[in-house]
Amino acid sequence: MSSIRRMSPLDIFNLNQTNLDPLTENYDLGFYLNYMMRWPSLFSGVTDRRDGIVGYIMGKLEEQHPSMRHSEHYTPWHGHITVLTVAPAWRRLGHARRLTERLESGSDINDAWFVDLYVRAGNKIAVDMYKGMGYSVFRRVVNYYSDDPSGMSESGEDAYDMRKPCSRDKKLEHVRDKGEDFLVSPEDVS
């Protein structure tokens, strides 16, 4: 039996099942603790009584500096999924959906316009999963990742900036059709 709960600092020492996955980014201890202290309601884990932490989501609330408001690349107040991962043996059980819904709810409560995330354009399984949860591609960030695990490119791999509107965005201002064709550079999204 598994349950979802807010992560605690001690949980960080029990992420091996999830972080050993090659598609999961790993960070230093300070990075995890920073998220945990600044956005505790957006850092949740799936725990199993026997196996411990089998998945987690780390998110934050942010917006670009107000001086960027007139830029076509400006992003207003929104929730952001920094990491979503589930240990391989625990996938396809709905954990990713439940974790994501929890973060979306926290973003909605904080009056965010949307929730976004970056995913490797070549990670079809993840892209399809997010689309199934109501996310759409807003733009394609060319060479966002410094490596290309497929080995097809000497430069980095592109990322999709995927978004799902929150209840504040009644006019769907932050959704774009055919976002895969809207190319931006990594500098445009920082």
N, C-alpha and C positions, 0 to 999 in steps of 0.2 A: 504494500500500500504506500502510495506517495502523496505528498502534500506540498503546497507552495507556501512559502513564508518569506518574510524580510530576512536578508542575509545579515549575519553578525561578523565582526572582525575575525573571530576564530574560524569561521567557515572558509576564509580565504586559504587556509592551510589544507583544505580538503577538496581542491578543485582538480586534482590529477585526472580523474576519469573523464572530465570534460576538456581540460586544457591540453591533453595529449593528442587530440584530434588535429590533423595537419591544417584544417581550414579555420581553426580557432586561433585568434591572435592572443598572445601572451604578453602580460604587462608586469612591471615591477610592483612590489608590495605597496609603495606609496600611491601609485595610480589607483589601485583598487580602494585603498583607504580614503583617498580624496573623494571618490564617487560616493562611497558609503556615508561619509560625513556630510557632504553637500546635498546629496539627493537620496536619502535613505529609503524613501518610498518607491524609488525607481530602480532599486537593486534587490532583486528577489531570486530565490532559488527553489528548485524542486528537490525535495529530500525524500529518501527512501529509508525506512527504519533499519534495514540491513546494510545497504550500500552507501548511505550518506548522501552527499550532494551529487545529483545525476544530471543537473542542468541549471543554468542561471541566465538572467538578463540583467544588464547594466545599462542604465540610461541617465539622461540629464535633461534639464530645461535650459534653453539658451536662445539668444537672438544676436544678430550681428550688430555692431556699433551703429547708433543712430545716424552717424555721418554717411553710412552706406545706403540710407533709405532711397535715394534716387538712382541707385545702380540697378540694372536689370537682374543682377545676381543676389540682391538683398534677400535675406531670410528673416522673417519676423519671429516673434516669440513662438517657440515650438518645442515639442518633445523630440528627443533623439535617442535611438537605440544604438549604443556603442558596441555592445556585445550581446549576442543571443546564441547560446550553444547548449546542446543536449548530447550526453554521452552516446556513442553509437548503439549500444545495446538497449537504450531507452528511447530511441527515435520511433516515430510513427505511432505514438501513443497519445498525441494531443498536448504534450507538455509545452512545445514551442508556442502553440496557439494560446494556451492558458497564460503563459508568462507574458506574451505580447499584449493580450487583452488587459492584463493587470497594469502594464506600463501605459497603455493607451488611456485607461481610466484615470490614472494618476496625472497624465498630461491634460486630459479634459477638465479635471477638477481644478487644475492650475491655469485654466483659460487659454491653453495653447491653440494655435491655429491648425496645426497638423502634427503628426509624428513622422519622422523620416529616419532613414537608415541608408548605409552604403553597403552594397553587396557586389561581389565580383560578377561581372557581366557573363562570364563563362560558367558560373555556378547555377546551372539550369534548375537543379532540384530546389535550391533556396529561392531563386527568382519565382518559380512556379508556386512554391509554398506561400510566399508573401502576396503574390497576386491572388491566390485563393483566400487570403485573409483581408482582401480589399485594398491592398497597396497597388499603386501604379508607378511606372517609371516617369519621373519628372524631367530628368536629364541624364546624359551619359558623360561621365567625367573621364576624359582620355588620359591613359597612363596614370591613373590614381594610385594603383598598387605598384610598388617598385619591382615586383617580380611577376612572372607569368608561369604559373605551375604547369600549364599545358606544354610549355617549351616551344610554342608556335611563334613567339615573338622575342626579339632580343631586348625590347623595351618592356615596360610594365604592362599590367593588365588594366583594362578599363573597369570602371565601377558604374553601377546604376545608382543614382540617387532616387530612391523609391519613397513615396509619400502616401499617407492616408489622412484625409481631412478629419479634424475633430468637429464637435458640434458647433463651435464658434464660426467655422467657415461654411456658412449656409449657402453662399453663392459659389462654392467650390473654386475660389480664386487661386488656390495653390495646387491645382491639379492641371495636368497638361496632356493632351492627346499626342500620341507618337513621340513621347519623351525620349525614346531610344535614338531618335534622329536629331535631338537637340544637343549638340556637342559643346562642352565647356572644358577648360583646363583646370587642373587642381588649384591653381592660384585664384580662380574665380569663385571657389567654394570655401576658401579659408576665412 
